[in-house]
């Protein structure tokens, strides 16, 4: 899982999985990190780090992010698309504006980022690795996560498509289908935004098979493995990082 010398771009790096991945990559020897988020990224890491605020719902943001990485570091060796948004709406409830915004951030932005990063890699004739943070909802999704599930299903297909298109370029593209992960964002969503009350998330964690949720650090370790040469020749793979087996009877 050695990332020595690699330049890595991480979206959604202000908190949660993106922040955990940045710390993990730094500990694994990455030479430089371009960290981006809609909010300011406060990163104190023992490697060269550049940060940029960007709204991924803006179609020009991916090109801006990649250009910044090239300006600061001269190249890109790895990309982690960790940024994402969600909304609580069923097919019957979501409207065009909700659907378009979720798809813009969760599918279009990773698509454009992959396109720009792959262009950098192929232009240099260099290998590289991309990791897309997907979701177990890509398999179907909860009824109130219709637009989110659709966006993550799209991202899973894009992961396989890009992997197939660029395998001979030595560019590997893999994804992680995350289940329920313990993050502060998740806590605020359920306990405050959805009004389920303080302690509700801890109660849900206690009834999981392991008695807890998957952690952001565990997700970051898997992403680091997929970025590293230790995972060669894996490509086009979407790993389910969850305590439940997809398709198994409840």
C-alpha positions in Angstrom: 0.0 0.0 0.0 3.0 2.3 -0.6 2.1 5.6 -2.2 5.6 7.0 -2.1 6.2 9.8 -4.6 2.6 9.9 -5.9 0.6 13.1 -6.5 -3.0 12.5 -5.6 -6.2 14.6 -6.0 -8.9 14.1 -3.4 -12.4 15.7 -3.6 -14.6 16.0 -0.6 -11.5 16.5 1.5 -12.9 18.9 4.1 -14.3 16.1 6.3 -15.3 12.5 6.6 -13.9 9.9 4.1 -12.1 12.5 2.0 -10.2 13.9 5.0 -9.4 10.4 6.3 -8.1 9.5 2.8 -5.9 12.6 2.7 -4.4 11.6 6.1 -3.9 8.0 5.0 -2.3 8.9 1.7 0.1 11.3 3.6 1.0 8.5 6.0 1.7 6.1 3.0 4.3 8.4 1.5 2.4 10.5 -1.1 4.6 13.3 -2.4 1.8 15.8 -2.9 -2.0 16.2 -2.3 -4.4 18.5 -4.0 -7.4 18.6 -1.7 -10.7 20.2 -2.8 -14.1 20.7 -1.3 -17.0 23.1 -1.4 -16.0 24.2 2.1 -12.5 25.3 3.2 -10.1 22.4 3.7 -8.1 22.7 6.9 -5.3 20.2 6.3 -2.1 19.9 8.5 -0.3 17.1 6.8 3.4 16.1 6.7 3.4 16.3 2.8 3.2 19.1 0.3 -0.5 20.0 0.2 -2.5 22.4 -1.9 -6.2 23.2 -1.3 -8.9 24.7 -3.5 -12.5 25.4 -2.9 -14.8 24.2 -5.7 -18.5 23.6 -6.3 -18.7 20.4 -8.2 -22.2 21.3 -9.4 -20.4 23.8 -11.6 -19.4 22.0 -14.9 -16.2 24.1 -15.1 -15.0 23.0 -11.6 -13.3 19.7 -12.6 -11.1 21.4 -15.2 -10.2 24.1 -12.6 -9.2 21.4 -10.0 -7.1 19.4 -12.4 -5.4 22.6 -13.8 -4.6 23.6 -10.2 -3.0 20.2 -9.5 -0.9 20.4 -12.6 0.2 24.0 -11.8 1.2 23.1 -8.3 2.7 19.6 -8.8 3.3 19.2 -12.5 1.3 15.9 -12.9 -1.4 13.7 -11.4 -0.8 10.0 -10.4 -4.1 9.3 -8.6 -7.6 10.6 -8.2 -10.1 9.9 -5.5 -13.7 11.1 -6.2 -14.9 11.2 -2.6 -17.2 14.2 -2.8 -21.0 13.6 -3.0 -24.4 14.9 -1.9 -27.6 13.2 -1.1 -31.2 14.1 -0.7 -34.2 12.3 0.9 -36.7 11.8 -2.0 -38.5 8.9 -3.6 -39.2 8.6 -7.3 -42.6 10.1 -6.7 -41.2 13.0 -4.6 -38.1 14.1 -6.4 -38.3 16.9 -9.0 -36.0 17.7 -12.0 -34.0 20.2 -10.0 -33.2 17.7 -7.2 -32.3 15.0 -9.7 -30.1 17.3 -11.8 -28.1 18.6 -8.8 -27.5 15.1 -7.4 -26.4 13.8 -10.8 -24.2 16.8 -11.4 -22.2 16.4 -8.2 -22.2 12.6 -7.9 -21.9 11.5 -11.5 -21.1 14.4 -13.9 -18.3 15.8 -11.8 -16.5 12.5 -11.3 -16.9 11.8 -15.1 -15.3 15.2 -16.0 -12.5 14.8 -13.3 -11.7 11.3 -14.6 -11.6 12.6 -18.2 -9.2 15.4 -17.3 -7.0 13.2 -15.1 -6.8 10.5 -17.7 -5.8 13.1 -20.3 -2.9 14.1 -18.1 -1.8 10.5 -17.6 -2.1 9.5 -21.3 -0.5 12.7 -22.4 2.6 11.8 -20.3 2.4 8.1 -21.2 2.2 7.4 -17.5 0.2 4.8 -15.5 -2.2 5.9 -12.8 -5.1 4.9 -10.5 -8.5 6.3 -9.9 -10.8 5.4 -7.0 -14.5 6.4 -7.1 -16.4 6.4 -3.8 -19.7 4.8 -4.7 -22.5 3.4 -2.5 -24.2 0.2 -1.7 -27.3 2.1 -2.9 -25.9 1.5 -6.4 -27.4 -2.0 -6.2 -30.9 -0.6 -5.8 -31.2 2.0 -3.0 -33.6 2.8 -0.3 -37.0 4.1 -1.4 -36.2 7.6 -0.2 -32.8 7.7 -2.0 -34.0 7.5 -5.6 -31.9 10.2 -7.1 -28.8 9.4 -5.0 -29.1 5.7 -5.9 -29.3 6.6 -9.6 -26.2 8.8 -9.4 -24.2 6.1 -7.7 -25.4 3.5 -10.1 -24.2 5.8 -12.9 -20.8 6.2 -11.2 -20.4 2.5 -10.9 -21.0 2.0 -14.6 -18.6 4.9 -15.4 -16.0 3.2 -13.3 -16.2 0.0 -15.3 -16.4 1.8 -18.6 -13.3 4.0 -17.9 -11.4 0.9 -16.6 -12.2 -1.0 -19.8 -11.3 1.9 -22.1 -7.9 2.6 -20.5 -6.6 -0.7 -19.3 -3.9 -0.8 -22.0 -2.9 2.7 -20.9 -2.0 1.2 -17.5 -4.7 3.4 -15.9 -6.7 1.5 -13.4 -10.2 2.6 -12.3 -11.9 1.0 -9.3 -14.8 1.9 -7.0 -15.9 1.3 -3.4 -19.5 0.7 -2.7 -19.8 2.1 0.8 -22.4 1.1 3.3 -23.3 3.1 6.4 -20.1 4.9 7.5 -19.7 6.7 10.8 -19.1 10.4 10.0 -20.1 13.7 11.6 -22.0 14.6 8.4 -24.1 11.4 8.8 -24.7 12.2 12.5 -25.9 15.7 11.7 -28.1 14.5 8.9 -30.0 11.9 10.9 -30.1 13.5 14.4 -30.5 17.1 13.4 -31.7 17.6 9.8 -34.1 14.6 9.9 -35.0 15.2 13.5 -34.3 11.7 14.9 -32.7 13.0 18.0 -29.4 12.8 19.8 -28.1 9.3 20.2 -30.2 7.8 17.3 -27.1 7.0 15.2 -25.4 5.3 18.1 -28.5 3.1 18.6 -28.4 2.1 14.9 -24.7 1.4 15.2 -25.3 -1.0 18.1 -27.6 -3.2 16.0 -25.2 -3.7 13.1 -23.5 -7.1 12.8 -20.2 -5.8 14.2 -22.0 -3.6 16.8 -20.7 -0.5 15.0 -20.5 1.3 11.7 -17.7 1.1 9.1 -15.3 3.9 9.8 -14.0 6.6 7.5 -10.5 5.3 8.3 -11.4 1.8 7.1 -12.7 3.2 3.8 -9.5 5.3 3.5 -7.3 2.2 3.9 -9.2 0.4 1.1 -8.9 3.5 -1.1 -5.2 3.7 -0.5 -4.8 0.0 -1.4 -6.7 0.6 -4.7 -4.5 3.6 -5.4 -1.3 1.7 -4.7 0.6 -0.7 -6.9 -0.2 -3.4 -4.4 -3.7 -3.7 -6.1 -2.3 -4.2 -9.6 -3.8 -5.5 -11.9 -7.3 -4.9 -10.3 -9.4 -2.6 -12.5 -13.1 -2.2 -13.2 -13.8 -3.6 -9.7 -16.5 -2.2 -7.3 -15.8 -3.4 -3.8 -18.7 -3.6 -1.4 -17.5 -2.2 1.9 -20.4 -3.1 4.1 -21.3 -5.5 6.9 -24.2 -7.0 4.8 -23.7 -9.2 1.8 -25.6 -7.8 -1.2 -28.2 -10.2 -2.4 -28.2 -12.4 0.7 -31.6 -13.0 2.4 -32.2 -10.7 5.4 
